[in-house]
Structures are given as C-alpha cells and as structure tokens.
Amino acid sequence: MDGRRKTGYQQEVRAQEYLEQQGFQAIQRNYYSRFGEIDLIMRDQQTLVFVEVRSRRSEKFGTPLESVRPQKQRKLILAAKDYLLKHPYHGPLRFDVLGIKSNGQENKYSHIQNAFYS
C-alpha cells in the first residue's frame, strides 16, 4: 500500500470511529462499484448514510468539504444506487461528508449531514 493510500485508509478508520462515537453503526467500509468507491456506509438510527471522507493537512487548496465537487457527487450517487440494487433498503437515505483536518498530532472533524441529494 503506497503512502497516500495508507493515509486515506487511516483517515477512514478514524472517520468510522468518530461516527460510531456519535451513535452511528458501521455497515461497510470501501464499497467498490464500477462507478467509484463509497468510503463508509453507516446507519444513523433508521437512515442509511453514504459517507465520503476527505482529509487535508492545510486549506491551501480548499477545505476537505469543498473538495467534494459535483462530478464526485454524481459518482457517489451512482455507486450508492449500485449498492442499493445489491442490498435493497427501503428506509431513508442520505449523503454525508466528513472532513478531517489533521496537523499530524490532532484531528479536527467537520461533519455535514445531507451534504447533497440524489
């Protein structure tokens, strides 16, 4: 695993732990489809949540949350539809973005629920 992938994996683990501390239940990490990857699939009470995790060390090129542009949103929506075809769910759904700003010693989390809609 290269350095960038390793860092991404570690941030996804931290994101999952953070969300579990907020009461979320983990369903799956790294769901891959031909449309792209969903970092985390969680349940928040009765809502199935597709979570995009973004991390940054600085905001030189924008915040982690600003990096989820419309093209990425479309890919996430298509990947979520693919997931739902294989794992039917008839309750409420939403897309969240969890930004992690790390300075190497501590992490600051920014969680946006309903960050975008399908």
N, C-alpha and C positions, 0 to 999 in steps of 0.2 A: 504494500500500500504506500503510495507516494505521500509526501508531506502534506499536500493540500487536502487529499482525501482523508488522511488520518485526522487532520484538524477538523474537517467537516463532520466526520464520524463522532469525534469527541464532543463537538458542539451539539449534535443531535442527541447524544446521550444526556448531556446537561439540560437540553431543552425538555426532553421527556421527563427527567427527574423534576424539573421545575414545574411542569404542568401537573405531574402526579401530586406534588405538594399542594397544588391549587385544587385538587379533588378530581382531576381527570383520570380516566382509566385508559391504559395503553391497549390498542388493538393490534397495530402493526407498525414496524419501522421500515422505511425504504421499500415502498411498494413500487415495483417497476412495471411499466407498460410500454407499448410501442410509442406512446405519446410523450413519455417522460416519467419522472420519478416524483412520488409524494414522500416527503421526508418522514412525516408521522401521521398516523391515523389514530385518533383518540376518541373517547366518548366523554362528553360533558353532560352528565345526567342522561337524558334521553336523546341528546343531539350527537350525531356522528360528525366529527370535526376532522377536516383535512388541513394539516398544518405544514406550512412552508417555513423552514428555519433558515435565517440569514444571520451571518455574523460579520463583524468588522472590527478592525483594531483602531481605525480612525474614521472620521467622517469626511475625509478629503474628497472622496468620490460619492458622497451622499450617505445617508443613514442606511442601516440594514433594511429598514422597512421601505425606503424609497426604491430599493433595488428590485422589487417585485413589480415589474412593468407589465403592461397589457399583454405582450406576447407570452410572458411566463404565466400570467393568469390563465390565458387560453389553454396552454399546455396542461396546467394543473386541473382545469375543469375537464378536459378530455381524459386525463388519467383517472380522475375521480369517477367519471362515467364508466370507464372501463372496469374499475374496481367494483362499482355497483352492479354491473352486468354479471360479474362473477360471484359477488357477495351481496345479494339483494337486501336492501334495507328500506323500510317504508316510513321511517320517522323523519324528524327534522335533520337538515344538513347545514353545514356552514364551512366557510374557508377562513382560517385564521393565519396570521403571520406572526411569528415570534422572532424578534430581533435580539441578538446578543451582541453587546459591545464589550469587548474584552481588552484589558490593558495588560494581560499576562498574569496578573495577580488576582483580580476580581472580575466578575461578570455583572453587567447591568442588563436586565431583561426588559423588553418592551413588547407587550402582547396586545395585538389588535385583533379583536373578535369581529367576525363578519367583515373582514378586510376588503372583500369583493364578492360579487354574486355571479352565479352561473346563468 
